[in-house]
């Protein structure tokens, strides 16, 4: 039995064939493609039709490989969506979460429509300026005609699943990120939707991970010369799939899904929606197997990638890390979640200006800037790790790091140093693995999530990191906190 796990990240996508062989998970990448946003005039969009084309190519390659697919599932990033008209056609390319349409909208919504406290009490979701709730408020203010034309709203994986099957459903883990879903009633929150002035009919029935939503439509089957394969709802928010793929044997563990974004937290049975969670701006997103992900978004390796883009992509990634390693430590720190790092014109200049404004040594060389970024990320991870322990009322022995960011060994070691705890790094393709595992659970090949994680552990070449120079890092963390965490211009 083979399934096709399609995992689309903010920069690229990959399609992995997965099957169990003697209780071991075998994964084979059969297609990889870029995911490049497209700027049209002042607006930034996702090229959703190109992504759908790439997914069809992946299905075609799977067929050509001779396997008989038993399931297909798609996971991707959260918050962004597409709008369909009465004829089922896409009305407009989805906006990118880094588009400037939501600038200032979050503050306006809280001032004139509904308070942060009320939103959090209903959703338990972290406040991010690009959340779906604020994207819809921006459309209501600036492009109401588009909303009036729309009949359905589908999150990105829901939209691709609709293109594949013709079935409109919203999947739980991604729906929960919109800041319009109520984890207590387990449904869309009518009060918030009404306060926004948005029609409730836009929102589809929510299905849980582990459900066959539909089969490949007749038109897709005819085009690809394939039988109607089941299309399964998994943890369609890529972090939900990544957490499902964490090879943890303990019921209680801390994780860091590390890539363009860094998402750190733990699993909980019930959402934690108290005043402390609100003050710390943590989130309670849906998870697999009736769980919630108590976590916090942290601006991740986007900062480093944007620096590399500014310097020219011919600048070798490994040489940047080597230069950083040879640079003296702890010269300057940034808060990765500073608003200026969300979508700047020139990331290295933005970092230098931040350091100058906070009266620190201004990093000048590429190595100094990269060291500043990686040390600052590690310090921010410690800051969030400690608050995760406080909210969950648990102490974690170490940290599971998964995702493409674990290929950055310097970041993994610095994270262990900052935490003063071991780091277990792997797998790098956690989202695709979690996607595949949930499909196999749905199809009756794996008993449940606990067994799935044991299978993930067998399939992972784990790297282990242990803390070094703990006293020095503890002293540096105090300086990081005194300089950075008093900033009042964070995004989140």
C-alpha positions in Angstrom: 0.0 0.0 0.0 1.5 3.3 -1.1 0.3 6.8 -0.3 1.4 10.2 -1.8 2.2 12.8 0.8 2.4 16.3 -0.7 4.0 18.9 1.6 4.0 22.5 0.4 6.2 25.0 2.3 6.6 28.7 1.9 9.5 28.3 -0.5 9.1 24.9 -2.0 7.0 21.7 -2.2 7.8 18.1 -2.3 5.8 14.9 -3.1 6.8 11.8 -1.3 5.7 8.2 -1.9 5.3 6.3 1.4 4.7 2.7 2.3 5.1 0.4 5.2 7.5 -2.5 4.6 7.8 -5.0 7.5 6.7 -2.3 9.9 9.2 0.2 8.6 8.2 3.4 6.8 9.8 3.9 3.4 9.7 7.4 1.9 10.8 8.3 -1.6 10.8 11.8 -3.0 9.4 11.7 -6.5 8.9 15.4 -7.2 10.1 18.7 -5.9 9.1 22.1 -7.0 9.6 25.8 -6.1 6.8 27.9 -4.6 7.6 31.4 -5.7 5.2 34.2 -4.8 4.3 36.6 -7.6 4.1 40.3 -7.2 1.6 42.1 -9.4 1.8 45.9 -9.0 1.9 46.4 -5.2 0.2 43.1 -4.3 1.9 39.8 -3.4 0.1 36.5 -4.4 0.6 32.8 -4.3 0.7 31.1 -7.7 -2.0 28.6 -6.7 -2.6 27.2 -10.2 1.1 26.5 -10.7 1.1 24.6 -7.4 -1.9 22.6 -8.6 -0.1 21.8 -11.9 2.9 20.6 -9.9 0.7 18.4 -7.7 -0.8 16.8 -10.8 2.7 16.2 -12.1 3.5 14.4 -8.8 0.4 12.2 -9.2 1.4 11.4 -12.7 5.0 10.5 -11.7 3.6 8.2 -9.0 1.5 6.4 -11.5 4.4 6.1 -13.9 6.5 4.6 -11.2 4.2 1.6 -11.2 2.8 1.9 -7.7 -0.9 1.7 -7.0 -1.9 4.7 -4.9 -4.2 4.1 -2.0 -4.3 7.7 -0.8 -3.3 11.3 -1.5 -3.1 14.2 1.0 -1.8 17.7 0.9 -0.5 19.9 3.8 0.7 23.5 3.6 1.1 26.7 5.5 -1.8 28.3 7.4 -3.9 31.5 7.4 -4.1 32.1 3.6 -7.2 31.2 1.5 -8.9 31.3 -1.8 -12.5 32.5 -2.6 -14.8 30.6 -5.0 -17.7 32.1 -6.8 -21.2 30.6 -7.3 -19.9 28.6 -10.3 -17.1 27.1 -8.2 -14.4 29.1 -10.0 -11.5 30.7 -8.1 -12.3 34.5 -8.0 -8.7 35.7 -7.5 -5.2 34.3 -6.8 -4.8 34.0 -3.0 -2.9 36.8 -1.3 0.4 36.0 0.4 0.5 36.5 4.1 3.5 38.9 3.7 1.4 41.2 1.5 0.9 44.6 3.0 -2.9 44.6 2.7 -3.2 43.8 6.5 -0.8 46.6 7.6 -2.5 48.3 10.6 -5.7 46.2 10.3 -5.2 44.2 13.5 -5.1 47.4 15.6 -8.1 48.8 13.8 -10.2 45.6 14.4 -9.3 45.6 18.1 -10.1 49.3 18.4 -13.4 49.4 16.5 -14.9 45.9 16.3 -13.8 43.4 19.0 -11.1 43.4 21.7 -8.1 41.1 21.9 -9.5 39.6 25.1 -12.8 38.6 23.5 -11.1 37.1 20.4 -8.7 35.1 22.5 -11.5 33.9 24.8 -13.3 32.5 21.8 -10.4 31.1 19.7 -7.3 30.8 21.9 -5.2 31.8 18.9 -2.0 33.9 18.9 -2.2 37.4 17.5 -0.5 37.7 14.2 -1.1 40.6 11.8 -1.7 38.3 8.9 -4.2 35.9 10.5 -7.2 35.1 8.4 -9.5 37.2 10.5 -7.4 40.3 9.6 -7.1 39.4 6.0 -10.9 39.2 5.8 -11.2 42.5 7.6 -8.8 44.0 5.1 -10.9 42.7 2.2 -14.1 43.9 3.8 -12.6 47.4 4.0 -10.7 47.6 0.7 -12.3 45.0 -1.7 -15.8 44.3 -0.4 -17.1 43.5 -3.9 -14.8 40.4 -3.9 -16.3 39.2 -0.7 -19.8 39.8 -2.0 -19.1 37.7 -5.1 -17.8 34.8 -3.1 -19.8 31.8 -2.1 -17.0 29.7 -0.5 -13.8 30.2 1.4 -11.2 27.5 1.4 -7.8 27.4 3.1 -4.8 26.6 0.8 -4.8 22.8 1.3 -8.6 22.8 1.3 -8.5 24.6 -2.0 -6.1 22.2 -3.6 -8.2 19.3 -2.3 -11.2 20.9 -3.9 -9.4 21.2 -7.2 -8.6 17.5 -7.0 -12.0 16.2 -5.9 -14.6 18.9 -6.4 -15.5 18.5 -2.6 -15.6 21.6 -0.4 -14.6 20.9 3.2 -12.4 22.7 5.8 -9.9 20.7 7.7 -9.7 21.2 11.5 -6.0 22.0 12.0 -5.9 24.7 9.4 -9.4 26.0 10.3 -8.2 26.5 13.8 -5.4 28.9 12.7 -7.9 31.4 11.2 -8.7 33.0 14.6 -12.4 32.4 13.6 -12.7 28.9 14.9 -13.9 28.1 18.5 -12.0 25.1 20.0 -14.6 24.9 22.8 -17.7 24.6 20.6 -15.5 22.9 17.9 -17.1 25.0 15.1 -16.8 28.3 13.4 -17.5 31.2 15.8 -20.6 32.9 14.6 -20.2 35.9 16.9 -16.8 36.8 15.5 -17.9 36.2 11.9 -20.9 38.5 12.4 -18.8 41.2 14.1 -16.6 41.3 11.0 -19.6 41.6 8.8 -18.7 38.5 6.9 -21.3 36.0 5.6 -21.3 32.7 7.5 -22.1 30.8 4.3 -18.5 31.3 3.2 -17.3 28.8 5.8 -17.4 25.1 5.1 -18.1 22.1 7.3 -15.0 21.2 9.3 -13.6 17.7 9.1 -11.0 16.1 11.4 -7.6 14.7 10.3 -8.0 11.0 9.3 -11.1 11.3 7.1 -11.4 10.4 3.4 -13.0 13.6 2.1 -13.4 12.5 -1.6 -11.8 10.9 -4.5 -10.0 12.2 -7.5 -12.6 13.8 -9.8 -13.6 12.3 -13.2 -11.8 15.2 -15.0 -8.6 14.7 -13.0 -8.7 10.9 -13.5 -9.2 11.4 -17.3 -6.4 13.9 -17.5 -3.9 11.8 -15.6 -5.2 8.4 -16.8 -5.6 7.2 -13.2 -8.3 5.5 -11.1 -10.2 7.6 -8.5 -7.7 7.5 -5.6 -9.1 8.6 -2.1 -8.0 12.1 -1.0 -7.6 12.2 2.7 -7.7 15.0 5.2 -4.6 14.8 7.3 -3.1 17.5 9.6 -3.3 19.9 6.7 -1.5 22.7 8.5 2.1 21.6 7.9 3.1 22.1 11.5 0.3 19.8 12.6 1.7 17.2 10.2 5.2 17.9 11.5 4.2 17.4 15.1 2.5 14.1 14.1 5.8 13.1 12.6 7.9 13.9 15.8 9.6 10.6 16.8 8.8 11.0 20.5 8.1 8.1 22.7 6.9 10.2 25.7 3.3 11.4 25.8 4.6 14.8 26.9 7.4 16.5 24.9 8.5 19.8 23.6 9.1 20.4 19.9 10.5 23.0 17.5 9.4 22.8 13.9 12.2 24.8 12.2 12.2 26.2 8.8 11.1 29.5 7.2 9.1 29.9 10.4 10.0 28.4 13.8 7.1 27.0 15.8 7.8 25.8 19.4 5.4 24.2 21.8 3.9 21.0 23.1 0.8 18.9 22.7 -2.1 19.4 25.1 -5.5 17.6 25.4 -7.5 20.8 26.0 -6.6 24.3 24.8 -5.0 26.6 27.4 -6.9 29.9 27.0 -6.2 31.7 30.3 -4.9 35.2 31.0 -1.3 34.0 31.2 -1.5 32.5 27.7 -3.0 35.7 26.3 -0.3 37.8 27.9 2.4 35.6 26.5 0.6 35.5 23.1 0.6 31.8 22.8 -1.7 29.9 20.5 -3.8 26.8 20.7 -4.0 25.2 17.2 -5.7 22.0 16.3 -3.7 18.9 16.2 -4.0 15.3 15.1 -5.7 12.6 17.2 -8.0 15.1 19.1 -5.1 17.1 20.5 -4.1 20.7 20.5 -0.8 22.3 19.8 0.1 24.9 22.5 2.8 26.8 20.7 4.3 30.1 19.7 5.3 31.3 16.2 8.8 32.7 16.0 10.2 34.3 12.9 12.6 31.6 11.7 15.3 31.1 9.1 13.4 33.5 6.8 15.7 36.2 8.3 18.8 34.3 7.2 17.4 33.4 3.8 16.5 37.1 3.1 20.1 38.1 4.0 21.4 35.5 1.6 19.0 36.8 -1.1 20.3 40.3 -0.5 23.9 39.2 -0.8 23.2 37.1 -3.9 22.3 33.5 -4.0 25.8 32.6 -5.3 26.9 33.2 -1.7 27.3 29.7 -0.4 25.2 28.7 2.6 28.0 26.6 4.1 30.5 29.3 3.8 28.2 31.7 5.6 27.9 29.3 8.5 31.6 28.7 8.6 32.2 32.5 8.7 29.6 32.8 11.5 31.4 30.0 13.5 34.7 31.9 13.2 33.1 35.2 14.4 33.4 36.2 18.1 30.3 35.3 20.0 27.6 37.5 21.6 28.5 40.8 20.0 24.9 41.7 19.3 21.3 40.4 19.4 18.1 40.9 17.6 14.5 40.0 18.5 13.6 37.7 15.5 10.0 38.8 15.9 10.6 42.5 15.4 8.1 43.9 13.0 10.8 45.2 10.6 11.9 41.7 9.8 8.5 40.5 8.5 9.1 41.8 4.9 11.9 44.3 4.7 13.5 45.8 1.6 17.0 44.9 2.8 17.3 42.5 5.6 21.0 43.0 6.5 20.4 46.8 6.7 17.3 46.2 8.9 19.4 44.1 11.3 22.2 46.7 11.4 19.7 49.5 12.1 18.1 47.4 14.9 21.5 46.9 16.6 22.4 50.5 16.2 19.0 51.6 17.7 19.5 49.3 20.7 23.1 50.6 21.3 24.8 47.4 20.4 27.8 46.6 18.3 26.6 46.9 14.7 27.5 43.7 12.7 29.2 44.5 9.5 30.5 41.3 7.8 28.3 38.6 6.5 29.7 36.3 9.2 28.9 38.7 12.0 25.3 39.2 10.7 24.7 35.4 10.4 26.1 34.8 13.9 23.8 37.5 15.3 20.8 35.8 13.6 21.6 32.3 14.8 22.5 33.2 18.3 19.4 35.4 18.6 17.2 32.5 17.3 18.7 30.2 19.9 18.1 32.7 22.6 14.5 33.3 21.5 13.9 29.5 21.5 15.0 29.4 25.2 12.7 32.3 26.0 9.7 30.6 24.4 10.7 27.1 25.8 10.6 28.4 29.4 7.2 30.0 28.8 5.9 26.8 27.2 6.9 24.9 30.4 5.1 27.5 32.5 1.9 27.3 30.6 1.8 23.6 30.3 3.0 23.2 33.9 5.6 20.6 32.8 9.3 20.4 32.7 10.8 19.0 29.5 14.0 17.1 29.6 15.0 18.3 26.1 13.8 19.5 22.8 12.8 17.7 19.6 13.8 19.7 16.5 12.3 18.8 13.2 12.1 20.3 9.7 14.5 21.6 7.2 16.2 23.9 9.6 17.9 21.0 11.4 20.3 20.8 8.5 21.8 24.0 10.0 24.0 22.2 12.6 25.2 25.4 14.1 21.6 26.4 14.9 21.0 23.0 16.5 24.1 23.2 18.7 23.4 26.8 19.7 19.9 25.9 20.6 21.1 23.1 22.9 23.6 25.6 24.4 21.0 28.2 25.0 18.5 25.8 26.6 21.1 24.0 28.6 19.3 20.8 27.5 19.8 18.1 24.9 18.4 18.6 21.4 17.2 15.6 19.3 17.3 16.7 15.7 15.2 14.7 13.1 13.5 14.1 10.8 14.0 17.0 8.4 10.9 16.0 6.4 8.7 15.7 9.4 5.6 17.3 7.7 5.7 14.8 4.8 6.3 11.9 7.3 3.4 13.0 9.5 1.2 13.5 6.5 2.0 9.9 5.3 1.5 8.4 8.8 -2.0 9.9 9.2 -2.9 8.6 5.8 -1.8 5.1 6.8 -3.7 5.4 10.1 -6.8 6.4 8.1 -6.4 3.4 5.8 -6.0 1.0 8.8 -2.3 0.2 8.3 -1.2 1.8 11.7 -3.2 1.6 14.9 -2.8 5.1 16.1 -0.6 8.1 16.7 1.6 6.4 19.4 2.4 3.6 17.1 3.0 6.0 14.2 5.6 7.9 16.2 7.5 4.7 17.0 7.5 4.0 13.2 8.8 7.6 12.7 11.6 7.0 15.2 12.7 3.9 13.3 12.7 5.9 10.1 14.8 8.8 11.5 18.6 9.2 11.5 18.6 11.2 14.7 21.4 13.7 15.4 22.1 14.5 19.1 23.3 17.8 20.5 24.3 18.4 24.1 24.9 21.8 25.8 28.3 23.4 25.8 29.7 26.4 27.8 26.5 26.6 29.8 27.7 29.4 32.2 28.7 31.6 29.2 25.4 31.1 27.5 23.4 31.8 30.7 25.2 35.1 31.1 24.6 35.9 27.4 20.9 35.1 27.8 20.5 37.6 30.5 22.0 40.3 28.2 19.7 39.1 25.4 16.7 39.5 27.6 17.7 42.9 28.9 18.3 44.3 25.4 15.8 42.5 23.2 12.8 41.6 25.2 12.0 45.1 26.4 11.4 46.0 22.7 7.7 47.1 22.2 7.7 46.7 18.5 7.5 43.0 18.1 5.1 41.5 15.5 4.1 38.7 18.0 
